[in-house]
Amino acid sequence: MYMESGPAIFAGAVFALFGAVLLGWTAVRVRQREPVALGVHPIMAATAASVIALGALALGAWCFSRL
């Protein structure tokens, strides 16, 4: 049981950090009216980035719930 908690903590931290940073970066780009992704419709890019960020946060929470 203790051997399995190390990878779960690491994976949860990576997913949570990635999701939080991506969500924050997307919010800043949208607020400044800058493109989130070049060559993509702004609403589609912001939506896709937000969904991916929330998915990463959910995966991080799921990893932490496995401890």
CORDA-V541729 format. One record per pair of residues at least 24 apart in sequence whose ideal C-beta (glycine too) atoms are under 10 Angstrom apart, sorted by the first residue. I is the first residue (numbers start at 1). GAP is how many residues later the second one is. Records with the same first field share a line. If there is no record, write none. Layout:
# CORDA-V541729
I = GAP ; GAP
This chain:
# CORDA-V541729
1 = 66
4 = 62 ; 63
5 = 61 ; 62
7 = 56 ; 59
8 = 54 ; 55 ; 56 ; 57 ; 58 ; 59
9 = 54 ; 55 ; 57 ; 58
10 = 53
11 = 48 ; 49 ; 51 ; 52 ; 53 ; 55
12 = 47 ; 48 ; 49 ; 50 ; 51 ; 52 ; 53 ; 54 ; 55
13 = 47 ; 50 ; 51
14 = 42 ; 45 ; 46 ; 49
15 = 40 ; 41 ; 42 ; 43 ; 44 ; 45 ; 46 ; 47 ; 48 ; 49
16 = 40 ; 41 ; 42 ; 43 ; 44 ; 45 ; 47 ; 48
17 = 39 ; 40 ; 43
18 = 34 ; 35 ; 38 ; 39 ; 41 ; 42
19 = 33 ; 34 ; 35 ; 36 ; 37 ; 38 ; 39 ; 40 ; 41 ; 42
20 = 33 ; 36 ; 37 ; 40
21 = 32 ; 35
22 = 27 ; 28 ; 30 ; 31 ; 32 ; 33 ; 34 ; 35
23 = 26 ; 27 ; 29 ; 30 ; 31 ; 33 ; 34
24 = 29
25 = 24 ; 28
26 = 24 ; 26 ; 27
27 = 26
